[in-house]
Amino acid sequence: MRHRVLVRPGNDPIEERNGILIVHTQEKRKNNRANMDVIKQLSRYYSVSQSRIRIVTGATSQKKIIEILEDSLSTK
């Protein structure tokens, strides 16, 4: 399953607007820390292992497409 994600600064909870997940992070982009935090938050949001989530496009952008492997996805 693929999702569109928009990353914003801050510490608000994940929200969905018009089919786009908005994830807030306070981590810096340096050393991939912001991406790792986004994956960590999404793994908690969907109750899946972090290893089941990958960034398909947008690794260096605020707009990302992430993929969650289906076999372990729990419905939210």
Backbone as CSV, one residue per row, in Angstrom:
resi,resn,N_x,N_y,N_z,CA_x,CA_y,CA_z,C_x,C_y,C_z
1,MET,0.844,-1.169,0.000,0.000,0.000,0.000,0.894,1.239,0.000
2,ARG,0.598,2.179,-0.859,1.374,3.420,-0.938,0.552,4.593,-0.416
3,HIS,1.265,5.527,0.199,0.624,6.723,0.750,1.448,7.946,0.386
4,ARG,0.762,9.046,0.167,1.437,10.330,-0.011,1.619,10.943,1.362
5,VAL,2.829,11.456,1.607,3.170,12.012,2.917,3.763,13.400,2.717
6,LEU,3.364,14.308,3.573,3.921,15.656,3.605,4.558,15.837,4.982
7,VAL,5.832,16.191,4.991,6.562,16.347,6.251,6.640,17.826,6.601
8,ARG,6.287,18.134,7.831,6.297,19.500,8.336,7.076,19.556,9.650
9,PRO,7.639,20.710,9.978,8.301,20.842,11.281,7.268,20.894,12.401
10,GLY,7.652,20.394,13.551,6.769,20.443,14.716,6.654,19.097,15.381
11,ASN,5.729,19.003,16.338,5.549,17.743,17.057,4.077,17.365,17.184
12,ASP,3.249,17.829,16.254,1.829,17.478,16.259,1.652,16.028,15.824
13,PRO,0.529,15.417,16.178,0.280,14.037,15.743,0.029,13.964,14.232
14,ILE,0.140,12.778,13.686,-0.126,12.561,12.261,-1.581,12.880,11.979
15,GLU,-1.806,13.581,10.889,-3.179,13.881,10.475,-3.317,13.588,8.985
16,GLU,-4.538,13.386,8.548,-4.796,13.124,7.138,-5.685,14.225,6.581
17,ARG,-5.242,14.801,5.462,-6.018,15.841,4.771,-6.037,15.526,3.288
18,ASN,-7.223,15.378,2.739,-7.387,15.128,1.310,-6.539,13.963,0.815
19,GLY,-6.458,12.909,1.611,-5.719,11.720,1.210,-4.217,11.804,1.405
20,ILE,-3.736,12.870,2.015,-2.304,13.038,2.260,-2.065,12.983,3.758
21,LEU,-1.115,12.161,4.173,-0.738,12.096,5.585,0.247,13.223,5.871
22,ILE,-0.017,13.983,6.915,0.886,15.055,7.318,1.584,14.600,8.592
23,VAL,2.900,14.489,8.488,3.721,13.999,9.593,4.627,15.140,10.038
24,HIS,4.615,15.433,11.323,5.450,16.498,11.880,6.673,15.881,12.560
25,THR,7.818,16.512,12.362,9.040,16.047,13.015,9.885,17.243,13.433
26,GLN,10.613,17.057,14.504,11.540,18.086,14.957,12.971,17.711,14.612
27,GLU,13.151,16.550,14.010,14.488,16.091,13.626,15.006,16.882,12.430
28,LYS,16.315,17.038,12.368,16.962,17.716,11.248,17.113,16.737,10.079
29,ARG,17.208,17.273,8.881,17.379,16.437,7.689,18.760,15.795,7.641
30,LYS,19.702,16.345,8.345,21.077,15.848,8.320,21.139,14.384,8.776
31,ASN,21.953,13.599,8.073,22.163,12.180,8.376,20.876,11.361,8.338
32,ASN,19.892,11.811,7.546,18.650,11.054,7.341,17.778,10.950,8.600
33,ARG,18.049,11.774,9.586,17.327,11.675,10.858,15.839,11.986,10.716
34,ALA,15.478,12.955,9.889,14.061,13.295,9.706,13.319,12.129,9.057
35,ASN,13.908,11.512,8.038,13.267,10.370,7.386,13.091,9.207,8.360
36,MET,14.089,8.967,9.181,13.991,7.874,10.157,12.877,8.156,11.163
37,ASP,12.722,9.428,11.555,11.649,9.784,12.482,10.280,9.622,11.821
38,VAL,10.159,10.000,10.560,8.892,9.835,9.830,8.525,8.360,9.771
39,ILE,9.482,7.512,9.444,9.224,6.065,9.380,8.824,5.535,10.755
40,LYS,9.492,6.000,11.789,9.168,5.568,13.149,7.734,5.951,13.517
41,GLN,7.341,7.182,13.219,5.977,7.629,13.527,4.933,6.839,12.734
42,LEU,5.207,6.611,11.451,4.275,5.864,10.625,4.151,4.414,11.075
43,SER,5.251,3.846,11.569,5.179,2.458,12.051,4.278,2.365,13.281
44,ARG,4.326,3.371,14.140,3.414,3.393,15.291,1.971,3.651,14.852
45,TYR,1.787,4.545,13.908,0.462,4.906,13.415,-0.241,3.704,12.790
46,TYR,0.503,2.915,12.017,-0.068,1.750,11.346,0.169,0.435,12.093
47,SER,0.839,0.483,13.212,1.148,-0.711,14.010,1.878,-1.776,13.199
48,VAL,2.931,-1.363,12.520,3.778,-2.284,11.763,5.234,-2.021,12.125
49,SER,6.076,-2.970,11.801,7.502,-2.823,12.033,8.069,-1.745,11.117
50,GLN,9.072,-1.035,11.591,9.708,-0.002,10.775,10.311,-0.596,9.506
51,SER,10.722,-1.837,9.555,11.322,-2.485,8.385,10.294,-2.739,7.284
52,ARG,9.001,-2.617,7.587,7.935,-2.815,6.600,7.588,-1.525,5.857
53,ILE,8.240,-0.422,6.208,7.958,0.879,5.603,9.200,1.356,4.860
54,ARG,8.991,1.830,3.629,10.119,2.400,2.888,9.664,3.644,2.144
55,ILE,10.597,4.544,1.930,10.325,5.758,1.166,10.598,5.438,-0.295
56,VAL,9.548,5.528,-1.118,9.656,5.205,-2.535,10.236,6.396,-3.300
57,THR,9.673,7.570,-3.081,10.187,8.797,-3.711,10.174,9.922,-2.686
58,GLY,11.067,10.880,-2.876,11.073,12.076,-2.038,11.956,11.989,-0.821
59,ALA,13.004,11.184,-0.867,13.877,11.037,0.300,14.491,12.364,0.734
60,THR,14.674,13.288,-0.201,15.254,14.585,0.147,14.241,15.712,0.042
61,SER,12.975,15.374,-0.015,11.915,16.354,-0.186,10.919,16.283,0.971
62,GLN,10.128,17.328,1.138,9.059,17.290,2.134,7.897,16.452,1.646
63,LYS,7.754,16.307,0.335,6.697,15.488,-0.247,7.267,14.117,-0.562
64,LYS,6.666,13.098,0.019,7.168,11.743,-0.127,6.051,10.787,-0.515
65,ILE,6.438,9.691,-1.097,5.536,8.560,-1.265,6.176,7.416,-0.496
66,ILE,5.409,6.880,0.444,5.922,5.772,1.241,5.127,4.519,0.898
67,GLU,5.774,3.390,1.084,5.132,2.112,0.826,5.162,1.288,2.104
68,ILE,4.021,0.684,2.404,3.921,-0.204,3.552,3.596,-1.576,3.011
69,LEU,4.414,-2.547,3.364,4.187,-3.900,2.883,2.879,-4.417,3.431
70,GLU,2.036,-4.944,2.563,0.661,-5.318,2.858,0.488,-6.433,3.885
71,ASP,1.328,-7.439,3.853,1.081,-8.631,4.657,1.036,-8.374,6.158
72,SER,1.561,-7.243,6.613,1.527,-6.975,8.052,0.707,-5.736,8.395
73,LEU,-0.041,-5.213,7.441,-0.791,-3.971,7.659,-2.044,-4.236,8.477
74,SER,-2.200,-3.506,9.555,-3.440,-3.572,10.328,-4.272,-2.361,9.963
75,THR,-5.552,-2.521,9.869,-6.445,-1.446,9.433,-6.521,-0.358,10.489
76,LYS,-6.451,0.882,10.063,-6.521,2.041,10.955,-7.770,2.800,10.649
